[in-house]
Structure formats: structure tokens, C-alpha cells
Amino acid sequence: MSETILITGVGKRLGFALAQQLLSDGYKIVGTYRSDYPHLQLLRDSGADLQQVDFYQQSSLEGFLHYVGQEYKAIRAIIHNASDWRPENKGNPRENALQIMNQMMTVHATVPYLVNLTLKDQLMSVDKTSDIIHISDYVAEKGSKKHIAYAASKAALNNLTLSFSAMLAPKVKVNTVSPAMIKFNEHDDEAYKTKALKKALIPAEAGFEEVIDGIKFVLASHYMTGRTLHLDGGRHLK
């Protein structure tokens, strides 16, 4: 029987590409998405179990966790990829500040916290070691004057790595993969791209493949836990 990996946020970009790759590697994928897209049918056709979940609604999260607990008795890995990205209001940072902070903390910290606690028995039930991987962001260490709540919530996610690695060792390895520039959006203009690329020693997009390779490295490791794999092109040295 194929090993099961749970990935949150498979609707697009990295999450979608990661699900495709791990399906091709032979894993059974359970994936969450918030908004449906036609291309998700490709994952379904490959055998993925996709569940629509709104992490901002507690009942939606609880329903999903109940479903997974009933349907899957052993989980090889949980990869927390689901993310949101909201800046503070430029003209009036106080406007909607509480809502923004609550949303960022919910999706990046509260949801991983609850998922990890709820499904820890499934992680413990695999034959060998299992994994929790938190997908974080370079700004968790540096901060961001334009995305304060976002950066703070990713820092909270990084701290969950430390706590859960201590709590669940040695059976479950818990690590962070922290990229900076992954891949530009289609609507990003050339001026933005040029400015963004200058922030790193290696002036290029990492690409989804780089991050996926990093995730697969963590999954294959037998000795790495409580650590962060930085994929930032040397941005910390600029």
C-alpha cells in the first residue's frame, strides 16, 4: 500500500506542483484546497484525495480533521504549505490590522498547530519515521515593514517546528523549509522582478523544483529534526 502524505494548499503554485511530484513518486496524496480550479482534476485523476477546506472557518477545519482521522490510520508526512499573504494598509496600517493579524496567524500557526496535535497518532503509526514539514518564508527571520502580520505568523510557524520536534521525537521528524523568491506570478511586471532578484546573491527564481527537491531531502533524511532548510539564494548576506 502506498504511504500517505497530507499536503495543505494544493490548489495552485508550489502546492500543486508538489502534489504532482509526490503522486508520481508513488505516494497517496491527501490535499486541501480553498478554491477549486480546473487543473485540480489532474490530481484527482492521478488518485489524490482532495478536500475543500476553509481554514478560516473552524467547523471546516474540524470536519476535515475528523474525515482524515476516520479514513487514514497512518500518515507518512504532513506538509503545511497552505498560505495567505496580506499586507498592512499602506495609508493607515491600523485599519483592519486585527483582522489581518488574526487571518495570518490562523492559516500559518493555528491550523498547523491543531493539525499536528490532532493527527499525531497517525504520524506515530507508520512503520519507520514520519515527518512534519512547515513551509515558511525568509521574512520570518528578517521581518517585513509592509507585511508585518505575515512575517510574524511565519515566525510563529518556525517556532512550532522547535516545539513539535521536541514533543514528537524520535518517531516524528519536524523541520522547516524556508524559501525566499520561489517563482514570480504571471502578473508581476519587469520592474518588480528586477528589484526582487537584486535582493539575493543568486539573482534568480528558485523555481518550484528547488523547493520540492528540498522537501524530498528532508523526507529522506533520518537524522534531521528541529531545523530549517534555507533556500534563499544567499539573500541573508545582501
KAUR-V601020 format. One record per helix or strand. SS is the DSSP state (A for helix, B for strand). FROM is the first residue (numbers start at 0). TO is the last residue. If there is no record, write none. Layout:
ss=SS from=FROM to=TO
ss=SS from=FROM to=TO
This chain:
ss=B from=3 to=7
ss=A from=12 to=23
ss=B from=27 to=32
ss=A from=39 to=44
ss=B from=48 to=51
ss=A from=57 to=70
ss=B from=76 to=79
ss=A from=96 to=117
ss=A from=119 to=123
ss=B from=129 to=134
ss=A from=138 to=141
ss=A from=147 to=167
ss=B from=171 to=178
ss=A from=189 to=196
ss=A from=206 to=219
ss=B from=227 to=230
ss=A from=234 to=236
